[in-house]
Amino acid sequence: MSDNDHPRTRLNNEFQKRYGPSAPEHVKWEVYSQGPPNATMWYATIYIDDVNYGHASAPTRSAAQDAAAQQAYEKLKG
């Protein structure tokens, strides 16, 4: 997977186009885990201007954030 195919990179590039240098002010991540150490589940939610644009769960933090970022990207481009 190239950097441009990575969901969080693609979403960040879209933010830069839309918001320029103020992009970080428009995005908030909520990430947490639950469960025992041998079966932890990660949850990630991304908010854009305080609106939920994506929520996902996965066995790793990165996978949860990637899935939520993909949802957000699809909603923005939709």
C-alpha positions, -999 to +999 in steps of 0.1 A: +000+000+000+015+033-010+013+064+013-014+079-009-035+047-005-033+048+033-067+059+047-054+084+072-030+099+047-057+102+021-080+119+047-053+143+058-047+153+022-084+160+018-083+181+050-054+201+037-072+209+004-104+220+023-090+238+053-053+245+046-032+252+077-062+252+100-070+216+092-060+203+127-085+227+143-114+209+125-105+173+134-108+154+167-101+118+173-115+097+202-096+065+206-098+039+234-094+002+241-114-023+261-109-059+271-082-080+286-046-077+273-048-109+253-081-098+235-080-060+235-104-043+211-097-007+200-124+018+191-118+050+171-142+078+163-133+108+141-152+141+144-150+168+118-163+201+131-178+182+160-198+159+138-191+121+139-178+111+104-166+076+112-165+050+140-147+017+139-134-011+161-105-035+154-079-055+173-053-028+168-054+009+174-040+016+139-066-006+122-095+011+141-082+045+131-077+035+095-112+021+093-127+053+108-106+075+085-119+055+055-155+061+065-148+098+070-131+101+037-160+084+019-185+107+036-165+138+027-161+128-010-196+112-012 
